[in-house]
Amino acid sequence: MSQTLPPFVASPDNPPPDRLDMGLLDIGQGRTLRFAIARAAEGGRSRGTVLLLQGRNEASEKYFETMRDLNRLGFVVATFDWRGQGRSFRSLSNPAIGHVTRVAHLIDDLMRFFHEIVLARCPAPYAVIAHSMGGLVALSAMERLQDRVERMVVLAPFVALPGSPFKLGLLGAVASALHWTGFGGLPLRRARRIEPGSSLADNTLTSDRARFERNLALQTAAPDLFVHTLSASWLRAVLRAQRRLDQSDRIARMRVPTLVIAAGADRIVSNRAAERLAWRMRSGHFLRVAGARHELLQEADRYREPTLSAFEAFLESALPRTRPPEPAVDAALVEEALVASLPEVARAD
């Protein structure tokens, strides 16, 4: 059955990359994931592919600027909208509720996209840059990715919620009770987004006015890209995945060199948990961008540029900048030049 490709939403303030391919990945039962591949300038030599994993309640359009920046650095960028958001399929009849029953389903979507789209259409070597919930999924999927992915950078990873253990335990118990009694689709938590009428100072996502207004305009122009609330099953699923990431035996098996970058003024996720995980990993590294809010790639340049610089520096040894090819050398001309440089006596011999 043919499926209509959902279009991307562009505007003068948010133009797409010059060489953007889009498509739908069929994952069965009439369900599709919308994906995008942004390629560097035609004729340029690729450094490899960056798999960009979005956060919760995001869409590919939010990353047009980042795609263009990574293209300028020589990378191909591949990304997709997670199930339950963007213009990928929704699990519930109410599309305003973000819903998933297991993080394993998100991992399966990631692996299917990686094997069927990225490996087939994008050049090696491969690296991952993942934001927030995308970081939780990337870290949880590391054992399945580590034979093909060279480096991983996770930004403000959603490895734990801030708050007291008692409060989080109570929240998890409520979410589990609703899930197991058949009410897992009920909304239990507001989705983080820039609300109409909210001020730049009050929002917890970015301190940059231009990007704040750009993302608000995107939400206004295409409200179907985003959700308003998150389901009880979604909350249960991520809390369980976060607990698994805290297990020492799982951490010991995580071998991809990983840079964790935390936003210093983050109020969405726990920086303490992210730092603890990074130092427990065999090849983990930790960096904090002081003063930055949660969405590092949507932040002001004074926070965003150091983040991108750290990302590129961390990838440099595995995905190096390619040098332009040496010009072809004509052997006859080389020989003629050598002969001309010899003393007259030597040439006579």
N, C-alpha and C positions, 0 to 999 in steps of 0.2 A: 504494500500500500504506500503510495507516494505521500510525502509529508511536506507541508509548506514551511519554508525556512523563515523563522521569525527574524525580522530585520534588526539591525543595530540602530540605536538612536544617536544621532550626531547633531552638533550645533557649532556655530562659529567659535564659541568658547571651548568646545570640546571636540575637535576634529579627530577622526580615526587615523591610524597610521597609514602611510601612503600605500603600502602593499599588504592589505589586510584580506585574508581569506576567511570565510565563515562557513559553518556547516552544522549538520545535526548528526550526532552519534546515536544510532538505534541500539538500545540496551534491552529490547524485548518487551513484549506485552503492550505495544503501543507507546512505550516510554522513550523519550529522547533527551539528550543533553546537548545544549547549544555550545559550540566551541568556536574559537578564533585562533588563527595563526598569523602573526605579524612578522614579515620578513624584512631584513635590512635592505638597503639600497641595491638595486639591480646591478650586478657586476661586482659587488663587494664580496670580500672573502669572509665567510662566517666563522665566528669563534666557537660555534656550537649552539645549543638550544637551552633556553631557560624555561622551565615549566613553572608558570605563575599560578599559585593556588590562592584563590580569593578567600576572604573572611566571610563570616555569617552575614546574611542580608546584603550582599553585594552583587554586582553584575559586571560583565566584561567592560561595559562603557566607562565605569569608574577608573579603569586602568589604561585608557587610551594614551594619556600623557606618559605614564610609566612605560608602556609598550614602545612609544616613540623614543624615549630616552635609552632604553635597552637596545633598540635597533641601531641607534647612533653609536653605541658602544660595540656594535658588531654581532649582537646576539639575535637569533631567531627567538620569538616568544610564542609559546603555546599556552592557552588558558581555556577554561570552560566554566559555565555556570553550574554550581552544585544543584543537585535535585532539590526541589522545594524553593528555589529562588531564581532570580534573573528570568530568562526565557527558556529554562529547562522545565521538565514536567513537574507538576505539583501532586503530592500524594493525597491531599485532602480535597474535598469538594469546595471548601472555603480557601481560596488561594491567598488570603491575607494572613494565614497561620503557617508559619514555618514548621515543618514536621519531618522527623525521621525517627525510626524506632531503634536503629543500631548504627553506631559509627562505622561498623564493618561494611554497611551498605555504601557509605561514602568512600571507604577504602577500595571497595570493588569497582565503583565508578571511576576512581582515579586510575586504578590499574588497567581497566579496560580502555580508557582514553589513552593512557601511556602506550599500551601495546598496539592498539588498532590505529591510532592517529599519529602520535608523536614518533614512534619508531619507524612508521611507514613513510612519513612525510617530512620529517625534520632531521637536520644533520646532527650527528654526534660531535663531541661529547655532550653530556646532559647534566644540568644542574637544576636545583629547585629554589625558588624564592616563594615563601608562603607567609600569609598574614593571618594572625589571630586564629580563628577556627581552622583555616587552611593549615596553620602550623601544627595544630593538634592532630589533624588527619595525616600530614606528612610525617610527623614523628611516629605516629602509630603504624604507618605503612613502611617504615624504614627497612625492616627486614626483607620486604618484598621488592624494594627498590635498590638495595645497596649493591647489587651486581651490575647495575647499569648507570646509576647516578654518582657523579664524582664529588659534588659538594651540595650542601643544603644550608640555606639561610632562612631562619624563621624570625619574623618580625612580630613583636608583642604577642607571643604565642599564647593560646587559650589553654594552658596546661593546668590552671586552677583559677577558681573565682576568689576574689578577695572576700574577707569576712571570717568570722569565728567558726571553728570546727562545729560547734553546736548548731549554729544557724544553718550552715551548709548541710549538716546531717539531717536536720529537720526538713529542709527544702528537698533533699534527695528522697526522704521517706515519703513525703507527700506526692512527689512526682512518680515514684514507684507504685504507690498505692493506686493512683489514678490509672497508670499504665496497665496494671494487672487486673483491674476491675473493668476494663473496657472503655475507659475515659481518657486514654492517652492523647487523643486529638484535641482535648480542651486546652485553650490558651492559659498559660501559667506565668509567662514572663514577657515583658515588653521587649521587642527587638530594638537594638540600638540603631538609631538613624537620626538624621537632622530633621527635626520636626518643623513644619511651617510655623512661622512666627517666633521660632527660637532665635536667640541672639548668639553671636559668635562667642561672646564671653562665657555663656552658660553651657555651651555644648561640650561634650567630653571627647570628641573625635579629632578635631583639628583647631589650630589657632590661626590658620591662614584664611583671610577673608575671601580671596578670589576662588580658592578651591572649595571653601564652605558654600559660597553662593553658586558655584558651578554644580556641586552635588545636589544642592537643594533644587536647582532648576531641573536637573535630571529627574529627581523624584517627582517633581510637579508635572513634567512633560510625559513621563512614562511610569505612572504609579504601579503598573503591573509588574515592574522589575523587582519590586521590593515587598516585604511582608511587614505586618504591623506587630504581630505577637509570635511567640514561640510556644510550641505545645509541651505538655507534660512529658510525653515520650521523648521529645527532643532533649529536654533538660536531663531526664534520666540517662539517656544515651551518652551525652557528653560527660556527665559526672562519672559514669562508669569508665569511660575511656581515660579520663584524667587519673582515676585511681590506678588503672593498669599501667600508666606511664610512670607511676611512682614505685613500681616493683623493681627491686634490684636485679633480678635475673633478666628481666626484659631490657633494662638499661644496659646491662653487660653485653647484650647481643647487638646493640646499635653501633654500627661501625662506620657510617658515612661521616666524614668530617663536617661538623655542623657549627655554624655561628648563630648564636641566639642574640638578637638585638632587642633590648627592652626600651620602651618609651618612659622616660623618667617621671613624667606627670600622669602616668596611666591610672585611670580609675575604673577600668573595665576588667582587667585581668590582674593576676598577682605577679608582680615582678620578683618577689622573693622566691616563689615557686619556680619561676623560669630560670632564675640564677642558680638555684639549687640543682635543678635538672641538668643544666649545662655543665656544672662542675662534677657531677656524678657520671657523666658520659665519658666513655673512653677517649673520644676525639671531639669533645665539646668545647666551645669557647663562648665567652659572654662579653657583651658590650652594652652599656647603657647610654642613651642619648638624653642628657639632662634637659629637663624642661619640656620635652616633647609630649604631646597627647597621643592617644591610642593609635590613630591611623598614620603611621610614619610616612607612608607613600602619598598621603594626602596633606601632609603637614607643610608648614612654612619652609622656605628654602634653607633657612639656617639649621633646620632639623633634617629635612629631606635629603639635602645634598651630602652631608656626612654619612647618612644611611646608605645612599647609593655608592659612595666612595668606599665604604667598608665592604659592601657587597662585592664590588668589582675587585678590590684588593684580595679578598678571601678566595675569589675564583681564579685569580690570575695564573697560578701554577698549573691548574687543571684545564682551564679554558683560556689560554694565553691570547694576547693580541697577535694576529698573524702579520708577518712582515710581507711587504709586496714582493712578488717573485723577482728574482734576479733577471736582468735582460739577457736574452739569448746571445751567446758569444760565437762569432764566426771563426772557426779554427784557422782558416786561410789568412784572415786579417791579423790574427795573433802571431802567426808564423812570420808574416811579412814585417810586422812591427818589430819582432825580435831580431830578425836579420838586419833590419835597418839600424838597429841600435848597436850592433856589433862593430868592433874596429874593422877598418878596411882589410887588414891582414887576415883576420879571422874569417871574413866573408870570402876572401879569395880561396882559402883552404876549403 
